Amino acid sequence: MRFDKFTLKAQEAIQEAQSLAEKSGHQQVDSLHALVALLAQEGGAVVPTLQKLGADVAALKAGAISELDKLPKVSGAAAARELIAEEGYDPVYGARPLKRVIQQRIPNPLSLRILDGAYPEGSTVKVDAKKGEVVFG
């Protein structure tokens, strides 16, 4: 998928969804982030279309934001960032291995813990490092 092939408004919505996920401390961009971004977009086609269909846009936006607030939040300590930066750097390849290290150390194990019910709706998960291992609190 090529980002440059999207319309300008679609690119803006995707960027806003990414920004919203980051500001909210969410580990990934979800369809709810995109929905909130589209409903907040000035001059976009989504809000007028929904209004023509008789939808209550304000209620829809409030509901989407409420659901976003229920998603687990992730924040990291300096020790975790240092550990991942150290493991993700290779003298030959530079920071190329960083993405793989981040994926293996945070989203994969964290997703399993979330599925196991370790964090209820709206929890904030703290990511730290102890004894060379990433830990979740």
ZAKOLGU-997489 format. One record per atom (N, C-alpha, C): x, y, z; residue number from 1; residue in three letters. Coordinates in nm, 4 decimals, padded with zeros to 6 digits, m for minus. Each point is the difference from the previous one (the first is absolute). Layout:
BEGIN
{atom {X Y Z} NUM 'ALA'}
...
END
This chain:
BEGIN
{atom {00.0844 m00.1160 00.0000} 1 'MET'}
{atom {m00.0844 00.1160 00.0000} 1 'MET'}
{atom {00.0897 00.1233 00.0000} 1 'MET'}
{atom {m00.0224 00.0871 m00.0940} 2 'ARG'}
{atom {00.0814 00.1211 m00.0112} 2 'ARG'}
{atom {m00.0768 00.1182 00.0567} 2 'ARG'}
{atom {00.0584 00.0603 00.1027} 3 'PHE'}
{atom {m00.0612 00.1124 00.0693} 3 'PHE'}
{atom {m00.0248 00.1170 m00.0937} 3 'PHE'}
{atom {00.0902 00.0211 m00.0949} 4 'ASP'}
{atom {m00.0124 00.1148 m00.0905} 4 'ASP'}
{atom {m00.1166 m00.0144 m00.0987} 4 'ASP'}
{atom {m00.0599 m00.1186 m00.0089} 5 'LYS'}
{atom {m00.1134 m00.0210 m00.0891} 5 'LYS'}
{atom {m00.1332 00.0349 00.0666} 5 'LYS'}
{atom {00.0017 00.0233 00.1317} 6 'PHE'}
{atom {m00.1207 00.0412 00.0705} 6 'PHE'}
{atom {m00.0291 00.1469 m00.0294} 6 'PHE'}
{atom {m00.1262 00.0398 00.0145} 7 'THR'}
{atom {m00.0329 00.1417 m00.0136} 7 'THR'}
{atom {00.0648 00.0764 00.1150} 7 'THR'}
{atom {00.0112 00.1301 m00.0153} 8 'LEU'}
{atom {00.0595 00.0833 00.1043} 8 'LEU'}
{atom {m00.0786 m00.0129 00.1302} 8 'LEU'}
{atom {m00.1318 m00.0001 m00.0071} 9 'LYS'}
{atom {m00.0830 m00.0128 00.1202} 9 'LYS'}
{atom {00.0201 m00.1366 00.0662} 9 'LYS'}
{atom {00.0143 m00.1050 m00.0784} 10 'ALA'}
{atom {00.0247 m00.1332 00.0558} 10 'ALA'}
{atom {00.1365 m00.0045 00.0683} 10 'ALA'}
{atom {00.1015 00.0604 m00.0616} 11 'GLN'}
{atom {00.1326 00.0061 00.0614} 11 'GLN'}
{atom {m00.0058 00.0757 00.1316} 11 'GLN'}
{atom {m00.0725 00.1123 00.0018} 12 'GLU'}
{atom {m00.0131 00.0784 00.1233} 12 'GLU'}
{atom {m00.0688 m00.0818 00.1089} 12 'GLU'}
{atom {m00.1043 m00.0738 m00.0357} 13 'ALA'}
{atom {m00.0726 m00.0817 00.0972} 13 'ALA'}
{atom {00.0890 m00.1099 00.0566} 13 'ALA'}
{atom {00.0785 m00.0635 m00.0842} 14 'ILE'}
{atom {00.0910 m00.1056 00.0467} 14 'ILE'}
{atom {00.1045 00.0584 00.0940} 14 'ILE'}
{atom {00.0560 00.1136 m00.0359} 15 'GLN'}
{atom {00.0992 00.0649 00.0858} 15 'GLN'}
{atom {m00.0616 00.0408 00.1331} 15 'GLN'}
{atom {m00.1214 00.0506 m00.0021} 16 'GLU'}
{atom {m00.0676 00.0395 00.1238} 16 'GLU'}
{atom {m00.0310 m00.1227 00.0855} 16 'GLU'}
{atom {m00.0392 m00.1101 m00.0629} 17 'ALA'}
{atom {m00.0259 m00.1240 00.0737} 17 'ALA'}
{atom {00.1276 m00.0491 00.0679} 17 'ALA'}
{atom {00.1122 00.0061 m00.0699} 18 'GLN'}
{atom {00.1282 m00.0394 00.0592} 18 'GLN'}
{atom {00.0363 00.0906 00.1164} 18 'GLN'}
{atom {m00.0201 00.1284 m00.0175} 19 'SER'}
{atom {00.0293 00.0977 00.1043} 19 'SER'}
{atom {m00.0883 m00.0235 00.1226} 19 'SER'}
{atom {m00.1271 m00.0275 m00.0221} 20 'LEU'}
{atom {m00.0928 m00.0269 00.1092} 20 'LEU'}
{atom {00.0403 m00.1254 00.0770} 20 'LEU'}
{atom {00.0383 m00.1048 m00.0714} 21 'ALA'}
{atom {00.0437 m00.1235 00.0662} 21 'ALA'}
{atom {00.1238 00.0256 00.0846} 21 'ALA'}
{atom {00.0932 00.0762 m00.0541} 22 'GLU'}
{atom {00.1229 00.0306 00.0729} 22 'GLU'}
{atom {m00.0288 00.0835 00.1246} 22 'GLU'}
{atom {m00.0803 00.1039 m00.0154} 23 'LYS'}
{atom {m00.0344 00.0865 00.1139} 23 'LYS'}
{atom {m00.0749 m00.0768 00.1079} 23 'LYS'}
{atom {m00.0784 m00.0979 m00.0417} 24 'SER'}
{atom {m00.0802 m00.0780 00.0945} 24 'SER'}
{atom {00.0783 m00.1122 00.0663} 24 'SER'}
{atom {00.1220 m00.0252 m00.0467} 25 'GLY'}
{atom {00.0811 m00.1069 00.0569} 25 'GLY'}
{atom {m00.0409 m00.1378 m00.0478} 25 'GLY'}
{atom {m00.0666 m00.0071 m00.1143} 26 'HIS'}
{atom {m00.0414 m00.1296 m00.0534} 26 'HIS'}
{atom {00.1117 m00.0589 m00.0850} 26 'HIS'}
{atom {00.0138 m00.1319 00.0050} 27 'GLN'}
{atom {00.1130 m00.0634 m00.0676} 27 'GLN'}
{atom {m00.0198 m00.0169 m00.1496} 27 'GLN'}
{atom {m00.1218 00.0204 m00.0490} 28 'GLN'}
{atom {m00.0239 m00.0119 m00.1437} 28 'GLN'}
{atom {m00.1147 00.0912 m00.0405} 28 'GLN'}
{atom {m00.0070 00.0305 m00.1284} 29 'VAL'}
{atom {m00.1087 00.0810 m00.0531} 29 'VAL'}
{atom {m00.1175 m00.0938 m00.0256} 29 'VAL'}
{atom {m00.1135 00.0355 00.0535} 30 'ASP'}
{atom {m00.1208 m00.0813 m00.0087} 30 'ASP'}
{atom {m00.1012 00.0707 m00.0898} 30 'ASP'}
{atom {m00.1013 m00.0711 m00.0441} 31 'SER'}
{atom {m00.1043 00.0623 m00.0818} 31 'SER'}
{atom {m00.0707 00.1120 00.0757} 31 'SER'}
{atom {m00.0061 m00.0082 00.1328} 32 'LEU'}
{atom {m00.0598 00.1081 00.0798} 32 'LEU'}
{atom {00.0797 00.1292 m00.0129} 32 'LEU'}
{atom {00.1326 m00.0103 m00.0061} 33 'HIS'}
{atom {00.0834 00.1191 m00.0201} 33 'HIS'}
{atom {m00.0343 00.0650 m00.1344} 33 'HIS'}
{atom {m00.0159 m00.0831 m00.1021} 34 'ALA'}
{atom {m00.0333 00.0520 m00.1328} 34 'ALA'}
{atom {m00.1389 00.0633 m00.0004} 34 'ALA'}
{atom {m00.0948 m00.0629 00.0691} 35 'LEU'}
{atom {m00.1344 00.0545 00.0061} 35 'LEU'}
{atom {m00.0005 00.1375 00.0667} 35 'LEU'}
{atom {00.0668 00.0129 00.1139} 36 'VAL'}
{atom {00.0062 00.1286 00.0695} 36 'VAL'}
{atom {00.0669 00.1049 m00.0889} 36 'VAL'}
{atom {00.1072 m00.0383 m00.0675} 37 'ALA'}
{atom {00.0695 00.0937 m00.0894} 37 'ALA'}
{atom {m00.0912 00.0454 m00.1132} 37 'ALA'}
{atom {m00.0746 m00.0924 m00.0590} 38 'LEU'}
{atom {m00.0903 00.0350 m00.1094} 38 'LEU'}
{atom {m00.1154 00.0884 00.0472} 38 'LEU'}
{atom {m00.0492 m00.0250 00.1216} 39 'LEU'}
{atom {m00.1110 00.0790 00.0529} 39 'LEU'}
{atom {00.0435 00.1401 00.0414} 39 'LEU'}
{atom {00.1293 00.0167 00.0266} 40 'ALA'}
{atom {00.0524 00.1310 00.0403} 40 'ALA'}
{atom {00.0551 00.0796 m00.1173} 40 'ALA'}
{atom {00.0080 m00.0626 m00.1159} 41 'GLN'}
{atom {00.0650 00.0617 m00.1158} 41 'GLN'}
{atom {m00.0820 00.1158 m00.0576} 41 'GLN'}
{atom {00.0674 00.1120 m00.0185} 42 'GLU'}
{atom {m00.0612 00.1171 m00.0628} 42 'GLU'}
{atom {m00.0035 m00.0202 m00.1522} 42 'GLU'}
{atom {m00.1136 00.0230 m00.0610} 43 'GLY'}
{atom {m00.0093 m00.0051 m00.1453} 43 'GLY'}
{atom {m00.0004 m00.1392 m00.0597} 43 'GLY'}
{atom {m00.0130 m00.1022 00.0837} 44 'GLY'}
{atom {m00.0022 m00.1365 m00.0513} 44 'GLY'}
{atom {m00.1387 m00.0396 m00.0475} 44 'GLY'}
{atom {m00.0124 m00.1161 m00.0587} 45 'ALA'}
{atom {m00.1272 m00.0469 m00.0543} 45 'ALA'}
{atom {m00.0786 m00.0848 00.0993} 45 'ALA'}
{atom {00.0641 m00.0481 00.1062} 46 'VAL'}
{atom {m00.0644 m00.0946 00.0914} 46 'VAL'}
{atom {m00.1123 00.0663 00.0793} 46 'VAL'}
{atom {00.0270 00.1133 00.0630} 47 'VAL'}
{atom {m00.1004 00.0650 00.0839} 47 'VAL'}
{atom {m00.1228 00.0422 m00.0814} 47 'VAL'}
{atom {00.0164 00.0687 m00.1136} 48 'PRO'}
{atom {m00.1192 00.0352 m00.0782} 48 'PRO'}
{atom {m00.0806 m00.1218 m00.0460} 48 'PRO'}
{atom {00.0691 m00.1067 m00.0352} 49 'THR'}
{atom {m00.0691 m00.1219 m00.0440} 49 'THR'}
{atom {m00.0824 m00.0589 00.1144} 49 'THR'}
{atom {00.0604 m00.0084 00.1188} 50 'LEU'}
{atom {m00.0723 m00.0532 00.1158} 50 'LEU'}
{atom {m00.1183 00.0897 00.0368} 50 'LEU'}
{atom {00.0194 00.1313 m00.0103} 51 'GLN'}
{atom {m00.1096 00.0928 00.0301} 51 'GLN'}
{atom {m00.1153 m00.0175 m00.0981} 51 'GLN'}
{atom {00.0306 m00.0213 m00.1267} 52 'LYS'}
{atom {m00.1052 m00.0225 m00.0997} 52 'LYS'}
{atom {m00.0761 m00.1293 00.0272} 52 'LYS'}
{atom {00.0679 m00.0954 00.0606} 53 'LEU'}
{atom {m00.0638 m00.1268 00.0353} 53 'LEU'}
{atom {m00.0783 00.0097 00.1307} 53 'LEU'}
{atom {00.0103 00.1167 00.0661} 54 'GLY'}
{atom {m00.0739 00.0213 00.1243} 54 'GLY'}
{atom {00.0724 m00.0474 00.1249} 54 'GLY'}
{atom {00.1276 m00.0278 m00.0114} 55 'ALA'}
{atom {00.0762 m00.0470 00.1153} 55 'ALA'}
{atom {00.0314 00.1160 00.0944} 55 'ALA'}
{atom {00.0051 m00.0304 00.1290} 56 'ASP'}
{atom {00.0399 00.0980 00.1010} 56 'ASP'}
{atom {00.1522 m00.0059 00.0098} 56 'ASP'}
{atom {00.0676 00.0874 m00.0726} 57 'VAL'}
{atom {00.1462 m00.0030 m00.0104} 57 'VAL'}
{atom {00.0654 00.0244 00.1354} 57 'VAL'}
{atom {m00.0543 00.0930 00.0778} 58 'ALA'}
{atom {00.0577 00.0301 00.1319} 58 'ALA'}
{atom {m00.0070 m00.1217 00.0912} 58 'ALA'}
{atom {m00.1133 m00.0700 m00.0015} 59 'ALA'}
{atom {m00.0143 m00.1197 00.0832} 59 'ALA'}
{atom {00.0928 m00.1116 m00.0484} 59 'ALA'}
{atom {00.0123 m00.0133 m00.1306} 60 'LEU'}
{atom {00.0897 m00.1007 m00.0567} 60 'LEU'}
{atom {00.1440 00.0269 00.0415} 60 'LEU'}
{atom {00.0411 00.1269 m00.0091} 61 'LYS'}
{atom {00.1362 00.0373 00.0391} 61 'LYS'}
{atom {00.0213 m00.0231 00.1493} 61 'LYS'}
{atom {m00.0960 00.0392 00.0825} 62 'ALA'}
{atom {00.0118 m00.0196 00.1453} 62 'ALA'}
{atom {00.0096 m00.1490 00.0336} 62 'ALA'}
{atom {m00.0791 m00.0813 m00.0687} 63 'GLY'}
{atom {00.0050 m00.1445 00.0227} 63 'GLY'}
{atom {00.1333 m00.0604 m00.0405} 63 'GLY'}
{atom {00.0546 00.0464 m00.1121} 64 'ALA'}
{atom {00.1302 m00.0512 m00.0460} 64 'ALA'}
{atom {00.1103 00.0403 00.0977} 64 'ALA'}
{atom {m00.0043 00.1230 00.0479} 65 'ILE'}
{atom {00.0999 00.0454 00.0975} 65 'ILE'}
{atom {m00.0126 m00.0795 00.1298} 65 'ILE'}
{atom {m00.1230 m00.0269 00.0416} 66 'SER'}
{atom {m00.0227 m00.0807 00.1206} 66 'SER'}
{atom {00.0596 m00.1399 m00.0155} 66 'SER'}
{atom {m00.0169 m00.0589 m00.1164} 67 'GLU'}
{atom {00.0571 m00.1328 m00.0253} 67 'GLU'}
{atom {00.1527 00.0054 m00.0053} 67 'GLU'}
{atom {00.0553 00.1077 m00.0552} 68 'LEU'}
{atom {00.1459 00.0164 m00.0018} 68 'LEU'}
{atom {00.0568 00.0043 00.1411} 68 'LEU'}
{atom {m00.0734 00.0658 00.0893} 69 'ASP'}
{atom {00.0457 00.0117 00.1385} 69 'ASP'}
{atom {00.0071 m00.1354 00.0697} 69 'ASP'}
{atom {m00.0704 m00.0992 m00.0514} 70 'LYS'}
{atom {00.0003 m00.1337 00.0589} 70 'LYS'}
{atom {00.1196 m00.0843 m00.0445} 70 'LYS'}
{atom {00.0665 00.0422 m00.1086} 71 'LEU'}
{atom {00.1146 m00.0770 m00.0505} 71 'LEU'}
{atom {00.1170 00.0108 00.0967} 71 'LEU'}
{atom {00.0780 m00.1069 00.0147} 72 'PRO'}
{atom {00.1180 00.0067 00.0870} 72 'PRO'}
{atom {00.1002 00.1036 m00.0511} 72 'PRO'}
{atom {00.0639 00.0667 00.0930} 73 'LYS'}
{atom {00.1012 00.0993 m00.0345} 73 'LYS'}
{atom {00.1371 m00.0563 00.0371} 73 'LYS'}
{atom {00.1006 00.0365 m00.0766} 74 'VAL'}
{atom {00.1352 m00.0494 00.0240} 74 'VAL'}
{atom {00.0925 00.1196 00.0167} 74 'VAL'}
{atom {00.0783 m00.0025 00.1074} 75 'SER'}
{atom {00.1025 00.1030 00.0181} 75 'SER'}
{atom {00.1285 m00.0700 00.0409} 75 'SER'}
{atom {00.1122 00.0581 m00.0363} 76 'GLY'}
{atom {00.1266 m00.0671 00.0240} 76 'GLY'}
{atom {00.0956 00.0795 00.0860} 76 'GLY'}
{atom {00.0757 m00.0716 00.0782} 77 'ALA'}
{atom {00.1032 00.0601 00.0837} 77 'ALA'}
{atom {00.1296 00.0106 m00.0795} 77 'ALA'}
{atom {00.0875 00.0860 00.0465} 78 'ALA'}
{atom {00.1284 00.0217 m00.0680} 78 'ALA'}
{atom {00.0798 m00.1302 m00.0101} 78 'ALA'}
{atom {m00.0069 m00.0837 00.1031} 79 'ALA'}
{atom {00.0757 m00.1253 m00.0009} 79 'ALA'}
{atom {m00.0438 m00.0898 m00.1154} 79 'ALA'}
{atom {m00.1302 m00.0048 m00.0265} 80 'ALA'}
{atom {m00.0504 m00.0819 m00.1108} 80 'ALA'}
{atom {00.0459 00.0572 m00.1336} 80 'ALA'}
{atom {m00.0057 00.1318 m00.0148} 81 'ARG'}
{atom {00.0453 00.0619 m00.1254} 81 'ARG'}
{atom {00.1482 m00.0267 m00.0227} 81 'ARG'}
{atom {00.0794 00.0095 00.1043} 82 'GLU'}
{atom {00.1447 m00.0229 m00.0126} 82 'GLU'}
{atom {00.0290 m00.1451 m00.0381} 82 'GLU'}
{atom {m00.0699 m00.0939 00.0642} 83 'LEU'}
{atom {00.0196 m00.1416 m00.0304} 83 'LEU'}
{atom {m00.0344 m00.0288 m00.1457} 83 'LEU'}
{atom {m00.1128 00.0499 m00.0456} 84 'ILE'}
{atom {m00.0428 m00.0250 m00.1379} 84 'ILE'}
{atom {00.0932 00.0685 m00.0991} 84 'ILE'}
{atom {00.0429 00.1213 00.0313} 85 'ALA'}
{atom {00.0931 00.0708 m00.0887} 85 'ALA'}
{atom {00.1321 m00.0749 m00.0098} 85 'ALA'}
{atom {00.0464 m00.0526 00.1123} 86 'GLU'}
{atom {00.1260 m00.0748 00.0013} 86 'GLU'}
{atom {m00.0127 m00.1292 m00.0802} 86 'GLU'}
{atom {m00.1082 m00.0736 00.0212} 87 'GLU'}
{atom {m00.0206 m00.1251 m00.0725} 87 'GLU'}
{atom {m00.0292 00.0237 m00.1479} 87 'GLU'}
{atom {m00.0656 00.1128 m00.0321} 88 'GLY'}
{atom {m00.0407 00.0266 m00.1363} 88 'GLY'}
{atom {00.1076 00.0626 m00.0865} 88 'GLY'}
{atom {00.1144 00.0319 00.0589} 89 'TYR'}
{atom {00.1074 00.0606 m00.0783} 89 'TYR'}
{atom {00.1034 m00.1050 m00.0345} 89 'TYR'}
{atom {00.0421 00.0005 m00.1236} 90 'ASP'}
{atom {00.1035 m00.0913 m00.0464} 90 'ASP'}
{atom {00.1052 00.0840 m00.0715} 90 'ASP'}
{atom {00.1308 m00.0178 00.0322} 91 'PRO'}
{atom {00.1028 00.0824 m00.0634} 91 'PRO'}
{atom {00.0015 m00.0081 m00.1528} 91 'PRO'}
{atom {m00.0403 m00.1148 m00.0535} 92 'VAL'}
{atom {00.0001 m00.0172 m00.1450} 92 'VAL'}
{atom {m00.1279 00.0562 m00.0631} 92 'VAL'}
{atom {m00.1138 m00.0322 00.0603} 93 'TYR'}
{atom {m00.1291 00.0366 m00.0587} 93 'TYR'}
{atom {m00.0616 00.1262 00.0611} 93 'TYR'}
{atom {00.0641 00.0587 00.0976} 94 'GLY'}
{atom {m00.0539 00.1199 00.0634} 94 'GLY'}
{atom {m00.1248 m00.0329 00.0799} 94 'GLY'}
{atom {m00.1062 00.0764 m00.0199} 95 'ALA'}
{atom {m00.1237 m00.0190 00.0763} 95 'ALA'}
{atom {m00.1016 m00.0874 m00.0726} 95 'ALA'}
{atom {00.0380 m00.0625 m00.1109} 96 'ARG'}
{atom {m00.0952 m00.0829 m00.0756} 96 'ARG'}
{atom {m00.0642 m00.1096 00.0845} 96 'ARG'}
{atom {00.0734 m00.0662 00.0885} 97 'PRO'}
{atom {m00.0622 m00.1063 00.0802} 97 'PRO'}
{atom {m00.0949 00.0530 00.1088} 97 'PRO'}
{atom {m00.0077 00.1306 00.0177} 98 'LEU'}
{atom {m00.0783 00.0586 00.1081} 98 'LEU'}
{atom {m00.1472 m00.0398 m00.0057} 98 'LEU'}
{atom {m00.0612 00.0053 m00.1165} 99 'LYS'}
{atom {m00.1414 m00.0345 m00.0133} 99 'LYS'}
{atom {m00.0263 m00.1431 00.0464} 99 'LYS'}
{atom {00.0869 m00.0918 m00.0393} 100 'ARG'}
{atom {m00.0159 m00.1405 00.0389} 100 'ARG'}
{atom {00.0097 m00.0143 00.1514} 100 'ARG'}
{atom {00.0962 00.0684 00.0611} 101 'VAL'}
{atom {00.0183 m00.0084 00.1450} 101 'VAL'}
{atom {m00.1221 00.0566 00.0716} 101 'VAL'}
{atom {m00.0494 00.1136 m00.0462} 102 'ILE'}
{atom {m00.1183 00.0603 00.0625} 102 'ILE'}
{atom {m00.1183 m00.0957 m00.0112} 102 'ILE'}
{atom {m00.0223 m00.0572 m00.1182} 103 'GLN'}
{atom {m00.1119 m00.0913 m00.0207} 103 'GLN'}
{atom {00.0098 m00.1222 00.0913} 103 'GLN'}
{atom {00.1193 m00.0554 00.0127} 104 'GLN'}
{atom {00.0180 m00.1201 00.0816} 104 'GLN'}
{atom {m00.0114 00.0302 00.1490} 104 'GLN'}
{atom {00.0452 00.1171 00.0417} 105 'ARG'}
{atom {00.0074 00.0315 00.1425} 105 'ARG'}
{atom {m00.1252 00.0631 00.0577} 105 'ARG'}
{atom {m00.0798 00.0700 m00.0839} 106 'ILE'}
{atom {m00.1143 00.0720 00.0581} 106 'ILE'}
{atom {m00.1347 m00.0497 m00.0548} 106 'ILE'}
{atom {m00.0380 00.0291 m00.1264} 107 'PRO'}
{atom {m00.1363 m00.0364 m00.0421} 107 'PRO'}
{atom {m00.0326 m00.1487 00.0077} 107 'PRO'}
{atom {00.0923 m00.0856 m00.0393} 108 'ASN'}
{atom {m00.0308 m00.1435 00.0025} 108 'ASN'}
{atom {m00.0304 m00.0497 00.1413} 108 'ASN'}
{atom {00.0916 00.0178 00.0972} 109 'PRO'}
{atom {m00.0318 m00.0488 00.1346} 109 'PRO'}
{atom {m00.1133 00.0782 00.0670} 109 'PRO'}
{atom {m00.0086 00.1293 m00.0269} 110 'LEU'}
{atom {m00.1061 00.0806 00.0605} 110 'LEU'}
{atom {m00.1367 m00.0437 m00.0513} 110 'LEU'}
{atom {m00.0102 m00.0290 m00.1283} 111 'SER'}
{atom {m00.1271 m00.0457 m00.0568} 111 'SER'}
{atom {m00.0465 m00.1293 00.0668} 111 'SER'}
{atom {00.0918 m00.0900 00.0249} 112 'LEU'}
{atom {m00.0360 m00.1260 00.0675} 112 'LEU'}
{atom {m00.0521 00.0271 00.1407} 112 'LEU'}
{atom {00.0624 00.0926 00.0712} 113 'ARG'}
{atom {m00.0449 00.0340 00.1362} 113 'ARG'}
{atom {m00.1373 00.0659 m00.0025} 113 'ARG'}
{atom {m00.0237 00.0852 m00.0998} 114 'ILE'}
{atom {m00.1310 00.0648 m00.0117} 114 'ILE'}
{atom {m00.1069 m00.1047 m00.0277} 114 'ILE'}
{atom {00.0292 m00.0940 m00.0908} 115 'LEU'}
{atom {m00.0951 m00.1061 m00.0308} 115 'LEU'}
{atom {m00.0266 m00.0889 00.1204} 115 'LEU'}
{atom {00.0999 m00.0168 00.0862} 116 'ASP'}
{atom {m00.0161 m00.0798 00.1214} 116 'ASP'}
{atom {m00.0784 00.0749 00.1080} 116 'ASP'}
{atom {m00.0342 00.1268 m00.0268} 117 'GLY'}
{atom {m00.0783 00.0770 00.0957} 117 'GLY'}
{atom {00.0818 00.0671 00.1088} 117 'GLY'}
{atom {00.1299 00.0154 m00.0224} 118 'ALA'}
{atom {00.0863 00.0610 00.1019} 118 'ALA'}
{atom {m00.0301 00.1478 00.0210} 118 'ALA'}
{atom {m00.0586 00.0650 m00.0997} 119 'TYR'}
{atom {m00.0273 00.1437 00.0098} 119 'TYR'}
{atom {m00.1455 00.0265 m00.0358} 119 'TYR'}
{atom {m00.0784 00.0518 00.0936} 120 'PRO'}
{atom {m00.1396 00.0314 m00.0309} 120 'PRO'}
{atom {m00.0108 00.1214 m00.0922} 120 'PRO'}
{atom {m00.1195 00.0258 m00.0489} 121 'GLU'}
{atom {m00.0229 00.1136 m00.0894} 121 'GLU'}
{atom {00.0524 00.1288 00.0618} 121 'GLU'}
{atom {00.0667 00.0798 m00.0826} 122 'GLY'}
{atom {00.0473 00.1302 00.0443} 122 'GLY'}
{atom {00.1270 m00.0015 00.0819} 122 'GLY'}
{atom {00.0627 m00.1160 00.0154} 123 'SER'}
{atom {00.1231 m00.0099 00.0791} 123 'SER'}
{atom {00.1143 00.0733 m00.0676} 123 'SER'}
{atom {00.0939 00.0453 00.0809} 124 'THR'}
{atom {00.1255 00.0528 m00.0517} 124 'THR'}
{atom {00.1079 m00.1015 00.0316} 124 'THR'}
{atom {00.0686 m00.0470 m00.1014} 125 'VAL'}
{atom {00.1053 m00.0997 00.0170} 125 'VAL'}
{atom {00.1340 00.0720 m00.0015} 125 'VAL'}
{atom {00.0758 m00.0160 00.1038} 126 'LYS'}
{atom {00.1341 00.0588 00.0078} 126 'LYS'}
{atom {00.1004 m00.1034 m00.0501} 126 'LYS'}
{atom {00.0841 00.0425 m00.0919} 127 'VAL'}
{atom {00.1039 m00.0874 m00.0539} 127 'VAL'}
{atom {00.1315 00.0433 00.0623} 127 'VAL'}
{atom {00.0708 m00.0953 00.0591} 128 'ASP'}
{atom {00.1274 00.0298 00.0653} 128 'ASP'}
{atom {00.0975 m00.1122 m00.0343} 128 'ASP'}
{atom {00.1210 00.0125 00.0498} 129 'ALA'}
{atom {00.1006 m00.1055 m00.0200} 129 'ALA'}
{atom {00.0654 m00.0303 00.1337} 129 'ALA'}
{atom {00.0132 m00.1295 00.0285} 130 'LYS'}
{atom {00.0677 m00.0459 00.1215} 130 'LYS'}
{atom {00.0812 m00.1218 m00.0345} 130 'LYS'}
{atom {00.1255 00.0038 00.0408} 131 'LYS'}
{atom {00.0916 m00.1130 m00.0232} 131 'LYS'}
{atom {00.0044 m00.0401 m00.1469} 131 'LYS'}
{atom {00.0013 00.0973 m00.0889} 132 'GLY'}
{atom {00.0121 m00.0273 m00.1424} 132 'GLY'}
{atom {m00.1258 m00.0504 m00.0664} 132 'GLY'}
{atom {m00.1145 00.0064 00.0685} 133 'GLU'}
{atom {m00.1269 m00.0464 m00.0568} 133 'GLU'}
{atom {m00.1015 00.1122 00.0044} 133 'GLU'}
{atom {m00.0852 00.0056 m00.1011} 134 'VAL'}
{atom {m00.1107 00.0955 m00.0005} 134 'VAL'}
{atom {m00.1088 m00.0565 00.0911} 134 'VAL'}
{atom {m00.0501 00.0843 00.0907} 135 'VAL'}
{atom {m00.1060 m00.0415 00.0915} 135 'VAL'}
{atom {m00.1182 00.0958 m00.0137} 135 'VAL'}
{atom {m00.1173 m00.0509 00.0284} 136 'PHE'}
{atom {m00.1221 00.0787 m00.0087} 136 'PHE'}
{atom {m00.0596 00.0140 00.1390} 136 'PHE'}
{atom {m00.0452 00.1223 00.0304} 137 'GLY'}
{atom {m00.0584 00.0238 00.1325} 137 'GLY'}
{atom {m00.1352 00.0598 m00.0089} 137 'GLY'}
END
